[in-house]
Amino acid sequence: MNLPHMKKVLLACAIVSFLFITACSNKSGTPTPTPTPTTYTPPVVAATFAKGADISWVTQFESTGVKFYDKNGNQQNLFTLIKSLGFNSIRLRAWVNPSDGWCNTADVLAKAIRAKNAGMKLLIDFHYSDVWADPGHQTVPAAWASLDFATLQSTMYTYTVGVMDTLKNHGITPDWVQVGNETDNGMLWPMGNATSSMANFAALVEQGYKAVKSVSSTTKVIVHLSNGFDNSLYQWMFDGLKANGAQWDIIGMSLYPSYSTGSTWQAIDNQCLANINAVIARYSTPVMLVEVGMPENAPSTARDFLTDIITKVNSVSGGSGLGVFYWEPEAYNNGYGLGAFDNSGKPTEALDAFGN
């Protein structure tokens, strides 16, 4: 027997059989379905809901040649780009006399004009410092350091009115103003330290409130604390302010789940919503999340977090959840790590949560 010839015959038969079976299978079987691409739908919010971004770094970034691009790679003015992504509000920090000039009154004005021209609402965040103010740092401006408490109050009042008037003279009226930034233990230390003297801190808040209202009665005044999930912090602070005669219109919160060890972002969001509802019930004051952020290297997780927290804040009864602001989403390649732009200067999917 010719074995090589026999192998060739068997191989040919096998191929024919395979083709026949496959053909029959294709005719009688169900075709493999093509996966349907998933489409993301942003949260639906009230028309008045503030979808905000703090982009205070923008002029400093631009001065070093940083550029911003849409998702197609087209270079864009950041204010135009932010608006196209669905944002309707801009937050800007104000420093008294920063050594490098960024975020001083002139720089705040330049950015506020751009926000106005883009048709955005405006939140001004007074740090009442020459540098960063936060729960661990509330450094009195150098020029105010030797003032007694009475003069400190009047100086703070005059400065606040001055910034408000500067904006007003250019046709800009902020929708909201923060008197202090993350004032978990007061501001303008040591005299405004809340643990040392809640009465002093309340007096400073009242000076800021009156200064803002003297220029614009319609502007809402915010007192802002960190850790929006921490009800004990908020109750201690706002009970103290209320007992000492301070006024405010809105309670502002920060929420950064990645800074909270031992909890998921879902748990943090749930705790934040519970705190929002608790402070609204206790103080009859609406709430706004004036700072949120998540790691830039996990944009899909950031989008899930933002979708959830925006939905939760918008769901608050009586429309008392006023908005959510992302802190410095445009930051990239600068070491911050919680921005929402990629290394090429384009927005990540995280910001889809602010879409229209």
C-alpha positions as CSV (number, residue, x, y, z in Angstrom):
1,M,0.0,0.0,0.0
2,N,1.2,3.5,-0.8
3,L,1.1,5.1,2.6
4,P,1.9,8.7,1.6
5,H,-0.9,8.5,-1.0
6,M,-3.3,7.1,1.7
7,K,-2.5,10.1,4.1
8,K,-3.2,12.6,1.3
9,V,-6.6,11.0,0.6
10,L,-7.5,10.9,4.3
11,L,-6.5,14.6,4.7
12,A,-8.6,15.6,1.7
13,C,-11.6,13.8,3.1
14,A,-11.2,15.4,6.5
15,I,-11.1,18.9,4.9
16,V,-14.2,18.3,2.8
17,S,-16.1,17.0,5.9
18,F,-15.1,20.0,7.9
19,L,-16.2,22.4,5.2
20,F,-19.5,20.6,4.9
21,I,-20.2,20.6,8.6
22,T,-19.3,24.3,8.9
23,A,-21.5,25.2,6.0
24,C,-24.5,23.4,7.5
25,S,-23.8,24.9,10.9
26,N,-23.7,28.4,9.4
27,K,-27.1,27.8,7.7
28,S,-28.9,26.3,10.6
29,G,-27.2,27.8,13.7
30,T,-27.6,31.2,15.4
31,P,-24.9,33.7,14.4
32,T,-22.6,34.9,17.1
33,P,-24.1,38.2,18.3
34,T,-22.0,41.4,17.9
35,P,-21.5,43.1,21.2
36,T,-23.5,46.3,21.6
37,P,-21.3,49.2,22.6
38,T,-22.4,50.8,25.9
39,T,-23.3,54.5,25.9
40,Y,-22.7,56.6,28.9
41,T,-25.5,59.0,30.0
42,P,-24.6,61.8,32.3
43,P,-26.7,62.6,35.4
44,V,-29.8,64.6,34.7
45,V,-29.8,67.6,37.1
46,A,-31.9,70.7,37.9
47,A,-31.4,73.6,35.5
48,T,-30.0,75.7,38.4
49,F,-27.6,73.0,39.6
50,A,-24.0,74.3,39.6
51,K,-21.7,72.0,37.6
52,G,-18.5,73.7,38.5
53,A,-14.7,73.6,38.0
54,D,-12.0,75.4,40.1
55,I,-9.4,76.3,37.4
56,S,-7.5,78.9,39.4
57,W,-4.2,77.5,38.1
58,V,-5.0,78.3,34.5
59,T,-3.1,81.6,34.1
60,Q,-0.1,80.2,35.9
61,F,-0.1,77.1,33.6
62,E,-0.6,79.2,30.5
63,S,2.4,81.4,31.4
64,T,4.7,78.3,31.2
65,G,3.3,77.2,27.8
66,V,0.8,74.6,29.0
67,K,-2.0,74.1,26.4
68,F,-5.4,72.4,26.5
69,Y,-7.1,70.3,23.9
70,D,-10.5,68.8,23.2
71,K,-10.9,65.1,22.9
72,N,-10.2,65.3,19.2
73,G,-6.8,67.0,19.8
74,N,-7.9,70.5,18.9
75,Q,-6.3,73.2,21.0
76,Q,-8.9,75.2,23.0
77,N,-9.2,78.1,25.3
78,L,-9.7,76.4,28.7
79,F,-12.8,78.4,29.6
80,T,-14.4,77.5,26.2
81,L,-13.4,73.9,26.5
82,I,-14.7,73.6,30.1
83,K,-18.1,75.0,29.0
84,S,-18.3,72.6,26.1
85,L,-17.8,69.7,28.5
86,G,-21.0,70.7,30.3
87,F,-19.7,72.9,33.1
88,N,-21.7,76.1,33.9
89,S,-19.7,77.5,36.8
90,I,-16.1,78.6,37.7
91,R,-14.5,78.8,41.1
92,L,-11.5,81.0,41.7
93,R,-9.3,81.3,44.8
94,A,-8.2,84.7,46.0
95,W,-5.0,85.4,47.9
96,V,-4.1,88.7,49.6
97,N,-0.5,89.3,48.5
98,P,1.1,86.1,47.1
99,S,4.8,86.3,46.5
100,D,4.5,85.2,42.9
101,G,1.4,87.2,42.1
102,W,-0.8,84.3,41.1
103,C,-4.3,84.5,42.5
104,N,-3.9,88.1,43.7
105,T,-6.7,90.5,43.0
106,A,-5.5,91.4,39.5
107,D,-5.1,87.7,38.5
108,V,-8.5,86.9,39.9
109,L,-10.0,89.7,37.9
110,A,-8.4,88.5,34.7
111,K,-9.8,85.0,35.1
112,A,-13.2,86.3,36.3
113,I,-13.5,88.4,33.1
114,R,-12.8,85.2,31.0
115,A,-15.4,83.3,33.0
116,K,-18.0,86.1,32.4
117,N,-17.2,86.2,28.7
118,A,-17.7,82.4,28.5
119,G,-21.1,82.8,30.1
120,M,-20.2,81.0,33.3
121,K,-21.4,81.6,36.9
122,L,-18.7,82.6,39.4
123,L,-17.7,81.5,42.9
124,I,-14.9,83.5,44.6
125,D,-13.0,81.7,47.3
126,F,-11.3,84.0,49.8
127,H,-8.5,82.2,51.5
128,Y,-7.6,85.3,53.6
129,S,-4.0,84.4,53.3
130,D,-1.0,85.0,51.0
131,V,-0.8,81.2,50.5
132,W,-2.8,78.0,50.6
133,A,-5.4,77.9,53.4
134,D,-6.7,74.5,54.5
135,P,-7.4,72.6,57.7
136,G,-3.7,72.6,58.7
137,H,-2.8,76.0,57.4
138,Q,-4.6,79.3,58.0
139,T,-1.7,81.7,57.9
140,V,-2.5,85.4,58.4
141,P,-1.4,87.6,55.5
142,A,2.1,89.0,56.2
143,A,0.8,92.6,56.0
144,W,-1.9,91.8,58.6
145,A,0.3,89.9,61.1
146,S,0.9,92.6,63.7
147,L,-2.7,93.8,63.8
148,D,-4.9,93.7,66.9
149,F,-8.1,91.8,66.6
150,A,-10.4,94.8,66.0
151,T,-8.1,96.1,63.3
152,L,-7.8,92.6,61.8
153,Q,-11.6,92.5,61.4
154,S,-11.8,95.9,59.8
155,T,-8.9,95.1,57.5
156,M,-10.5,91.9,56.4
157,Y,-13.8,93.7,55.7
158,T,-12.0,96.4,53.7
159,Y,-10.1,93.9,51.6
160,T,-13.2,91.8,50.9
161,V,-15.1,94.9,49.8
162,G,-12.1,95.9,47.6
163,V,-12.1,92.7,45.7
164,M,-15.8,92.7,45.3
165,D,-15.7,96.3,44.0
166,T,-12.9,95.5,41.6
167,L,-15.1,92.8,40.1
168,K,-18.2,95.0,40.1
169,N,-16.4,97.8,38.3
170,H,-15.8,95.3,35.4
171,G,-19.5,94.3,35.4
172,I,-19.0,91.1,37.4
173,T,-21.1,90.0,40.3
174,P,-20.1,86.7,41.9
175,D,-23.0,84.3,42.4
176,W,-21.3,82.9,45.4
177,V,-18.4,83.9,47.8
178,Q,-16.6,81.8,50.3
179,V,-15.4,83.5,53.4
180,G,-12.5,81.2,54.2
181,N,-11.3,78.0,52.7
182,E,-11.7,74.7,54.5
183,T,-12.0,76.5,57.8
184,D,-12.3,73.3,59.9
185,N,-10.7,75.1,62.9
186,G,-11.2,78.7,61.9
187,M,-9.0,81.1,59.9
188,L,-6.5,83.9,60.3
189,W,-4.6,82.1,63.0
190,P,-3.9,82.5,65.8
191,M,-6.6,85.0,66.6
192,G,-9.3,83.3,64.4
193,N,-8.5,79.8,65.6
194,A,-11.9,78.3,66.4
195,T,-10.7,75.9,69.2
196,S,-9.1,78.8,71.0
197,S,-12.0,81.2,70.4
198,M,-15.1,80.3,68.4
199,A,-16.3,83.8,69.1
200,N,-13.4,85.3,67.3
201,F,-13.9,83.0,64.3
202,A,-17.6,83.8,64.2
203,A,-16.8,87.5,64.3
204,L,-14.5,87.1,61.2
205,V,-17.1,85.1,59.3
206,E,-19.6,87.9,60.1
207,Q,-17.2,90.6,58.8
208,G,-16.8,88.6,55.6
209,Y,-20.6,88.2,55.3
210,K,-21.3,91.8,55.8
211,A,-18.6,92.9,53.4
212,V,-19.9,90.8,50.6
213,K,-23.5,91.9,51.1
214,S,-22.5,95.5,51.2
215,V,-21.5,95.2,47.6
216,S,-24.0,92.6,46.4
217,S,-27.0,91.6,48.4
218,T,-27.8,88.8,45.9
219,T,-24.4,87.0,46.3
220,K,-24.6,83.9,48.5
221,V,-22.0,83.6,51.2
222,I,-20.5,80.1,51.9
223,V,-18.7,78.8,54.9
224,H,-16.6,75.9,53.8
225,L,-15.2,72.9,55.7
226,S,-13.4,69.8,54.5
227,N,-14.4,66.1,54.8
228,G,-18.0,66.4,53.8
229,F,-18.7,62.9,55.3
230,D,-17.8,64.0,58.9
231,N,-21.0,65.1,60.6
232,S,-19.4,65.7,64.0
233,L,-17.1,68.3,62.5
234,Y,-20.0,70.1,60.8
235,Q,-22.2,70.1,63.9
236,W,-19.4,71.4,66.1
237,M,-18.5,74.2,63.7
238,F,-22.0,75.4,62.7
239,D,-23.4,75.1,66.2
240,G,-20.5,77.3,67.4
241,L,-21.0,79.8,64.6
242,K,-24.7,80.0,65.2
243,A,-24.3,80.4,69.0
244,N,-21.9,83.3,68.3
245,G,-24.1,85.2,65.9
246,A,-22.4,84.5,62.6
247,Q,-24.4,84.5,59.3
248,W,-24.0,82.4,56.2
249,D,-26.2,81.4,53.3
250,I,-24.7,78.0,52.2
251,I,-22.6,75.3,53.8
252,G,-19.7,74.3,51.5
253,M,-18.0,70.9,51.6
254,S,-14.9,69.2,50.2
255,L,-15.0,65.6,49.3
256,Y,-11.9,63.6,48.3
257,P,-12.6,59.9,48.8
258,S,-9.0,58.9,47.9
259,Y,-7.7,60.7,51.0
260,S,-10.0,58.6,53.2
261,T,-8.3,55.4,54.2
262,G,-10.3,52.3,55.0
263,S,-13.5,53.4,53.1
264,T,-14.7,52.9,49.5
265,W,-15.8,56.0,47.5
266,Q,-19.3,54.5,47.6
267,A,-19.3,54.5,51.4
268,I,-17.9,58.0,51.5
269,D,-20.6,59.2,49.1
270,N,-23.3,57.7,51.3
271,Q,-21.9,59.3,54.4
272,C,-21.7,62.6,52.6
273,L,-25.3,62.5,51.6
274,A,-26.3,61.6,55.1
275,N,-24.3,64.6,56.4
276,I,-25.8,66.9,53.8
277,N,-29.3,65.9,54.9
278,A,-28.4,66.3,58.5
279,V,-27.0,69.8,58.3
280,I,-29.9,71.0,56.1
281,A,-32.3,69.7,58.7
282,R,-30.3,71.2,61.6
283,Y,-29.5,74.7,60.1
284,S,-32.1,75.1,57.3
285,T,-29.1,75.9,55.1
286,P,-28.5,74.5,51.5
287,V,-25.3,72.7,50.7
288,M,-22.8,72.8,47.9
289,L,-19.8,70.6,47.2
290,V,-17.2,73.2,46.4
291,E,-14.3,70.8,46.0
292,V,-14.2,67.2,44.8
293,G,-11.5,65.1,43.2
294,M,-10.2,61.6,42.4
295,P,-6.9,60.2,41.0
296,E,-6.3,61.1,37.4
297,N,-4.9,57.6,36.6
298,A,-8.3,56.0,37.2
299,P,-10.7,58.1,35.0
300,S,-13.4,55.5,34.8
301,T,-13.5,55.2,38.6
302,A,-13.5,59.0,38.8
303,R,-16.5,59.2,36.4
304,D,-18.4,56.6,38.5
305,F,-17.7,58.6,41.7
306,L,-18.7,61.9,40.0
307,T,-21.9,60.4,38.5
308,D,-22.9,59.1,41.9
309,I,-22.1,62.2,44.0
310,I,-23.7,64.6,41.4
311,T,-26.8,62.4,41.4
312,K,-26.9,62.3,45.2
313,V,-26.4,66.1,45.7
314,N,-29.1,66.8,43.0
315,S,-31.5,64.5,44.7
316,V,-31.6,66.4,48.0
317,S,-35.1,67.4,49.0
318,G,-36.3,70.9,48.1
319,G,-33.4,71.6,45.7
320,S,-31.1,72.2,48.7
321,G,-28.2,70.4,47.0
322,L,-26.9,73.2,45.0
323,G,-24.0,71.9,43.0
324,V,-20.6,70.1,42.7
325,F,-17.3,71.7,41.7
326,Y,-14.2,69.6,40.5
327,W,-11.0,71.0,41.9
328,E,-8.4,71.8,39.2
329,P,-9.5,69.3,36.6
330,E,-7.2,70.9,34.0
331,A,-4.0,70.0,36.0
332,Y,-1.8,67.6,34.2
333,N,1.9,66.8,34.3
334,N,2.3,69.0,37.4
335,G,2.5,66.4,40.2
336,Y,-1.0,67.1,41.6
337,G,-2.4,63.7,40.6
338,L,-6.1,64.4,41.1
339,G,-6.8,66.3,37.8
340,A,-9.0,65.0,35.1
341,F,-6.9,65.7,31.9
342,D,-4.5,63.2,30.5
343,N,-0.8,63.6,29.9
344,S,-1.5,65.1,26.4
345,G,-3.7,67.8,27.8
346,K,-7.1,66.3,26.8
347,P,-10.0,65.8,29.2
348,T,-10.5,62.2,30.4
349,E,-13.8,60.4,30.6
350,A,-14.0,61.4,34.3
351,L,-15.5,64.8,33.2
352,D,-18.2,63.1,31.1
353,A,-20.2,63.1,34.4
354,F,-20.6,66.9,33.9
355,G,-21.9,66.5,30.4
356,N,-25.2,67.9,29.2
